């Protein structure tokens, strides 16, 4: 798979609306059979366009705590440390790192314990610059509308078109815009693999 066509984009849009939608239903909408949709989804997963399927849990119904949105301004060298910690933290549902070095996250905390929860997450991070906003309502609507999808060359970052090439190395699929990029990547990969 080198290029995503309109059918791929429509399949992605339908899966974004409901990740459990049967492939036969998607096939009826896009004009393919269920197995053909399954093949396309598998290729999208191999190309890492689809990373995972998940569920959207209404935690308000489950009484899972107070929804908060937190903005943190860590020191530059601590951004990655904080990002890794928050990605695995209980109660953190969405994590964002801004281009200006702020870390924002949405999560749920016990009503009487928000400050302790946030301070625990920021333990050993040398910043006191953070803000917490109580969230009244949340609607998470993943969409691919208005987005153009194209695979990027693993070597130079250019767009991979129908002239491109793909290879599988150690269970990962890599895409290239041209044979020379593929060759350079493979040579470097083999050199790193030999040195490891």
N, C-alpha and C positions, 0 to 999 in steps of 0.2 A: 504494500500500500504506500503510494507516494503522494497522491493527491486525494483530498477529500472532496467528494462531489455533493450535489444538492441532496441526494438521498441520505448520505452519511450525516449531513447537517440536520436533516429532518429526523433521523433516528436519534441523534443526540438530543435534540429538542424534546422529543417525546419521552426519552428516558429521564431528562432533567425534570419533567413534570411528574413522572411516576416511574421510579426505577424498578418497580415490580411488574410493570405492564408486560403481559405475555408477548413473546415475539410474534405469535400469529396475529395478534391485534395490531401490532406495529406494522407487520407485513401488509395487512389490509389497507392501512392508511398510506403506506409508501409504495404500494404496488409490487411487493415481493412476497415470496413464501416465507413461512416462519424459519425454516432452516437457512434460507439466504440471509435473513436478518441476523440470525445467530452467527453466521460466518462473518458478517460485517462487524458485529459487536466484538467478536474475538479479534479481528484485525485491528480495531480501534484500541482494544486493550493492549495488544502487542506493540502498537505504535505509541503507547502511553498517552493517547488522547483521553482515554478513560482510565483513571487511576484506581477507582474503587466504587462499589455501590454501597450506599448507606441508607439510613432511615432518618426521618425528621420526627423526633419525639416531642410531643407537647408536654414539656416538663411542668407547666403550670397545673395541668390536670393531676400530675403525679405529686404535686406539692414538693417540688424539688428545690425550693429556696427562692431567694429574692434575685431577680435578674438585674445585673449591673453591667455597665460598660466602663472599662478602666483604660486610662491613657497614662503611659509611663514614658519618661524621658531618661533612659539609662545612659551611662557613659559609653562612648563608641565601642570600646573593646568588650563591653558586657552585653551587647545586643544579642549575639548568638547564644551566649549562656542563658540569658533570660528567655529567648525564643525556645530553646530546647526544653527548659524547665516548664514553661507554660504549655507547650505542645503535649506534655505528658501529665499535666496537673489535673486532678479531680475537680470537676465543676467548670473548667474552661471549655467552652464549646467552639468558639471561633477566635482565631488569632490573626492579627495583621501587623506587618512591619512597614512603616511608611518610608518614603524615599529620604525624608529629613531625619531619620534615625529615631523615630518614636515607635513604641510598641503599644498597640491597642488590642484589647481583648474583651470578649463578651463571655460572661459566665454567670453561674448562680451560686449564691452563698447563703448560709443560714442567716435569717433575718437579724438576729441579735449579735452576729459575729462577723460582719462584713470587714471591719477594720483589721481584725486578727487574721482573717482569711487572706486579705491583700498583703498585709505585712509578712505573713508566712511565705507567700509566693515571691516576695521581693527580698527575702532573707539573703544576706551576703551580696546584694546588689547595692552599689554605693550611690544610690539616688534617693532623694526624698521628694523629688518632683513628680508627683502623680496626682491624678484626679479620678474620682469615682462618681459616676452618674447612675442614678436609679432609673431603670428602664420601665416604661409604662406598658409598651406593647411591642412585640417582635413579629415580623413576617420575613421569612427567609425564602426568597423565590429565585433559585438558581435558573439562569437563562443563558442561552447562547445567542439570543437575538442581537443583532448589531455587531457581531463579532465575525471576523474572517479567520478561518482556520487554515493553516498551512504548516506543514512539517518544516522544521529547521535543520539545516545541515549540522551534524555533530562536530564538524571540523571548523567551519568558517562562519556558521550562523545564517547563511543565505537561505532563501526559500527553496525547498526541494520540489521540483516540478516533475513532469512525466519523464524527463531525461535523467532523473536521479537514480540512485542505487540504494539498496538496503542490505544490511548484513546482520547476522546474529552472532554475538560473541559472549560466551559464558552466560547464557540465558537472557541477555539483553539485546534488544533490536536497536540498531543505529541507522540513521538515514543520512544520505550525502547528496549534495547537489551535482557532483561530477565525479568521475573516476579518480582524478588526482587527489581530491579531498579524502576519498575513501582510502586510497593508497597511503597518504600521509598519516591518517588516523590509525590504520592497521599497523604500520611500522612503529609508531609511538606506543600503541597498545602492546604489541609484542615485546618491545624493549622494556616497558614498565613491568610486564608480566615476568620477563626473564630476570629482572633485578629484584623482584619481590621474594 
